[in-house]
Amino acid sequence: MSTHPFYTYGPPELCVWKVAKGTFWIQTTEPQYSRKLDERQDTRRVAVTGVNHYRRTYEMSGTWRKVKRVVDHYLMPTSDVFSVRICPPARRKRARVSRLQEVVP
């Protein structure tokens, strides 16, 4: 990844940055990501901040490749692609039925 000291990866809801060689901090503002990070054995919570907002920071050892995969895994749906808005199919027109009745002599 980048050698820039202030490089971050991920959206504000789940963001990661390098703090030391082989050590990364992951910050989340979403309780669902926090629960997932609490369950992992390779992370530990290092900070809980905020009075009127939710923010937790976790520490993880590894490489950029590892933490990037964790962030991508949490942000992507199970189909492994970012979802797009799916529009319902257009409604089909009903067949027109003639209102004229057949006259039988």
VOGUDREN-147027 format. One record per atom (N, C-alpha, C, O): z, x, y; residue in one letter. Coordinates in steps of 0.05 Angstrom, whole numbers, padded with zeros to 5 digits, always signed. Example, Ala and Ser with C-alpha at 12.3 -4.5 7.8 and 13.67 -1.06 7.14 Angstrom:
<nodes>
+00156+00264-00114A/+00156+00246-00090A/+00156+00264-00066A/+00169+00285-00066A/+00142+00257-00045S/+00143+00273-00021S/+00157+00258+00001S/+00161+00268+00023S/
</nodes>
This chain:
<nodes>
+00000+00017-00023M/+00000+00000+00000M/+00000+00018+00025M/-00011+00040+00024M/+00012+00009+00046S/+00011+00023+00071S/+00034+00044+00073S/+00056+00040+00062S/+00029+00065+00086T/+00050+00085+00091T/+00064+00080+00118T/+00082+00094+00125T/+00055+00060+00132H/+00067+00053+00158H/+00096+00044+00153H/+00101+00028+00135H/+00115+00054+00169P/+00143+00048+00163P/+00151+00019+00168P/+00171+00010+00157P/+00135+00004+00183F/+00142-00024+00188F/+00124-00043+00174F/+00122-00067+00182F/+00110-00034+00153Y/+00092-00051+00138Y/+00108-00072+00122Y/+00127-00065+00109Y/+00099-00097+00123T/+00111-00118+00107T/+00089-00132+00092T/+00066-00132+00099T/+00097-00145+00070Y/+00078-00160+00054Y/+00089-00188+00049Y/+00112-00191+00042Y/+00072-00208+00053G/+00080-00236+00048G/+00084-00251+00073G/+00087-00240+00095G/+00085-00278+00070P/+00090-00295+00093P/+00120-00295+00101P/+00136-00284+00086P/+00127-00308+00123P/+00155-00308+00131P/+00174-00321+00111P/+00198-00315+00110P/+00163-00339+00094E/+00180-00352+00074E/+00190-00333+00052E/+00211-00337+00040E/+00173-00313+00046L/+00180-00293+00025L/+00166-00267+00032L/+00143-00262+00026L/+00181-00250+00045C/+00170-00225+00057C/+00184-00201+00045C/+00208-00201+00039C/+00169-00179+00040V/+00181-00155+00028V/+00173-00130+00045V/+00151-00129+00057V/+00191-00111+00047W/+00186-00086+00060W/+00201-00063+00047W/+00221-00068+00033W/+00192-00039+00051K/+00204-00016+00038K/+00226-00005+00056K/+00222-00001+00080K/+00249+00001+00044V/+00272+00011+00060V/+00278+00040+00052V/+00290+00055+00068V/+00270+00049+00029A/+00274+00077+00019A/+00254+00081-00003A/+00241+00063-00012A/+00252+00106-00012K/+00234+00112-00034K/+00242+00096-00059K/+00264+00100-00069K/+00224+00079-00068G/+00229+00063-00092G/+00248+00040-00088G/+00255+00027-00107G/+00255+00033-00063T/+00274+00011-00057T/+00261-00007-00037T/+00252+00001-00016T/+00260-00033-00044F/+00248-00053-00026F/+00268-00076-00021F/+00285-00081-00037F/+00265-00088+00002W/+00281-00112+00009W/+00262-00135+00010W/+00240-00134+00022W/+00271-00157-00002I/+00256-00182-00002I/+00272-00203+00014I/+00296-00207+00008I/+00260-00215+00034Q/+00275-00234+00050Q/+00262-00262+00047Q/+00237-00264+00047Q/+00278-00282+00043T/+00268-00309+00040T/+00282-00328+00059T/+00306-00325+00066T/+00267-00349+00067T/+00279-00370+00083T/+00278-00396+00068T/+00283-00418+00079T/+00271-00395+00042E/+00269-00419+00025E/+00289-00418+00002E/+00290-00398-00012E/+00305-00439-00001P/+00324-00439-00024P/+00311-00436-00051P/+00323-00424-00069P/+00287-00447-00055Q/+00274-00445-00081Q/+00269-00416-00089Q/+00272-00409-00112Q/+00260-00399-00070Y/+00255-00371-00076Y/+00281-00356-00079Y/+00283-00338-00096Y/+00301-00364-00065S/+00328-00352-00068S/+00339-00356-00096S/+00350-00338-00108S/+00336-00381-00106R/+00346-00386-00133R/+00331-00369-00154R/+00344-00359-00172R/+00305-00366-00150K/+00290-00350-00169K/+00298-00320-00168K/+00300-00307-00189K/+00303-00310-00144L/+00311-00282-00141L/+00339-00278-00151L/+00345-00257-00162L/+00357-00298-00148D/+00384-00296-00159D/+00383-00294-00190D/+00400-00280-00202D/+00364-00307-00203E/+00362-00306-00232E/+00351-00280-00243E/+00355-00274-00266E/+00337-00265-00227R/+00325-00240-00236R/+00346-00219-00241R/+00366-00217-00226R/+00343-00202-00261Q/+00362-00181-00267Q/+00356-00156-00251Q/+00374-00139-00249Q/+00332-00153-00240D/+00325-00129-00225D/+00328-00132-00195D/+00319-00115-00180D/+00342-00154-00186T/+00347-00157-00157T/+00377-00161-00153T/+00391-00171-00170T/+00385-00154-00129R/+00413-00161-00121R/+00413-00170-00092R/+00398-00159-00076R/+00430-00189-00086R/+00431-00199-00059R/+00446-00179-00041R/+00468-00170-00048R/+00434-00173-00018V/+00447-00154+00000V/+00456-00166+00026V/+00473-00155+00040V/+00445-00190+00033A/+00453-00202+00058A/+00447-00232+00058A/+00427-00241+00046A/+00465-00247+00072V/+00460-00275+00077V/+00465-00278+00107V/+00487-00273+00117V/+00445-00286+00121T/+00448-00288+00150T/+00439-00316+00160T/+00426-00331+00146T/+00448-00322+00184G/+00439-00347+00197G/+00461-00367+00199G/+00477-00371+00181G/+00461-00380+00222V/+00480-00402+00227V/+00466-00429+00224V/+00476-00445+00208V/+00444-00432+00237N/+00430-00458+00236N/+00404-00455+00220N/+00386-00472+00223N/+00401-00434+00205H/+00377-00430+00189H/+00384-00416+00163H/+00406-00405+00160H/+00366-00415+00145Y/+00371-00404+00118Y/+00355-00378+00115Y/+00331-00377+00118Y/+00370-00356+00110R/+00356-00330+00106R/+00374-00313+00087R/+00397-00308+00093R/+00361-00304+00065R/+00375-00286+00047R/+00358-00262+00042R/+00333-00264+00041R/+00371-00239+00038T/+00356-00214+00033T/+00366-00203+00006T/+00389-00202+00000T/+00346-00194-00009Y/+00351-00182-00036Y/+00339-00154-00037Y/+00321-00147-00023Y/+00351-00138-00055E/+00341-00111-00059E/+00329-00109-00087E/+00340-00120-00106E/+00306-00095-00088M/+00293-00091-00114M/+00283-00062-00115M/+00272-00052-00096M/+00286-00050-00138S/+00275-00023-00143S/+00248-00026-00156S/+00243-00044-00171S/+00230-00007-00149G/+00204-00007-00161G/+00183+00005-00143G/+00188+00021-00126G/+00158-00005-00147T/+00135+00004-00131T/+00124-00019-00115T/+00131-00042-00119T/+00106-00012-00096W/+00093-00033-00081W/+00079-00052-00100W/+00078-00076-00095W/+00067-00041-00121R/+00052-00058-00139R/+00070-00079-00152R/+00063-00102-00155R/+00094-00071-00160K/+00113-00089-00173K/+00122-00111-00154K/+00121-00135-00161K/+00131-00103-00130V/+00142-00124-00112V/+00120-00142-00102V/+00124-00166-00097V/+00096-00131-00098K/+00073-00148-00090K/+00067-00169-00111K/+00061-00192-00105K/+00068-00161-00136R/+00063-00180-00158R/+00085-00201-00160R/+00079-00225-00165R/+00110-00194-00154V/+00131-00214-00154V/+00126-00234-00132V/+00128-00258-00136V/+00120-00225-00108V/+00115-00243-00085V/+00091-00261-00091V/+00092-00285-00087V/+00069-00249-00101D/+00046-00265-00108D/+00052-00286-00130D/+00043-00309-00128D/+00068-00278-00149H/+00075-00296-00171H/+00090-00320-00160H/+00085-00343-00169H/+00109-00316-00142Y/+00125-00338-00131Y/+00108-00356-00112Y/+00113-00380-00111Y/+00089-00344-00099L/+00074-00360-00079L/+00050-00375-00091L/+00042-00395-00080L/+00040-00366-00114M/+00016-00379-00126M/+00025-00400-00146M/+00045-00397-00159M/+00010-00422-00147P/+00015-00441-00168P/+00009-00430-00196P/-00002-00408-00198P/+00015-00444-00217T/+00012-00433-00244T/-00017-00428-00252T/-00022-00413-00270T/-00036-00440-00238S/-00064-00434-00245S/-00073-00407-00235S/-00096-00399-00241S/-00056-00392-00221D/-00061-00365-00213D/-00082-00363-00191D/-00095-00342-00187D/-00086-00385-00176V/-00104-00384-00153V/-00090-00400-00131V/-00075-00418-00136V/-00096-00392-00106F/-00084-00407-00084F/-00097-00435-00083F/-00121-00437-00087F/-00081-00455-00079S/-00092-00482-00080S/-00105-00489-00054S/-00098-00479-00033S/-00125-00507-00056V/-00138-00518-00032V/-00134-00548-00033V/-00127-00559-00054V/-00138-00561-00011R/-00135-00589-00010R/-00156-00603-00027R/-00180-00598-00024R/-00148-00620-00044I/-00166-00634-00062I/-00169-00662-00051I/-00149-00677-00049I/-00193-00670-00045C/-00199-00697-00035C/-00205-00715-00059C/-00218-00707-00078C/-00196-00740-00058P/-00203-00759-00079P/-00233-00764-00079P/-00246-00762-00058P/-00245-00771-00102P/-00273-00776-00102P/-00280-00801-00086P/-00264-00819-00083P/-00304-00801-00075A/-00313-00823-00059A/-00314-00849-00076A/-00320-00847-00100A/-00307-00871-00064R/-00307-00896-00079R/-00336-00905-00084R/-00353-00904-00066R/-00341-00914-00108R/-00368-00924-00113R/-00370-00953-00103R/-00351-00968-00103R/-00394-00960-00095K/-00399-00987-00086K/-00402-01005-00110K/-00413-00997-00131K/-00391-01029-00108R/-00393-01048-00130R/-00421-01059-00131R/-00434-01062-00110R/-00430-01065-00155A/-00456-01077-00158A/-00457-01105-00146A/-00438-01120-00149A/-00478-01111-00131R/-00479-01137-00119R/-00489-01157-00139R/-00508-01153-00154R/-00475-01179-00139V/-00482-01201-00158V/-00494-01223-00141V/-00483-01232-00120V/-00516-01233-00150S/-00530-01254-00136S/-00513-01280-00136S/-00502-01287-00157S/-00511-01293-00114R/-00495-01318-00113R/-00512-01342-00119R/-00502-01364-00121R/-00538-01337-00122L/-00556-01360-00129L/-00553-01366-00158L/-00553-01348-00175L/-00550-01391-00163Q/-00548-01399-00191Q/-00575-01407-00202Q/-00592-01419-00188Q/-00580-01400-00226E/-00605-01407-00238E/-00606-01437-00245E/-00587-01448-00257E/-00627-01450-00236V/-00630-01478-00241V/-00646-01482-00267V/-00668-01472-00270V/-00634-01495-00286V/-00647-01500-00312V/-00658-01529-00311V/-00642-01548-00308V/-00684-01533-00315P/-00696-01560-00314P/-00688-01577-00339P/-00696-01600-00341P/
</nodes>
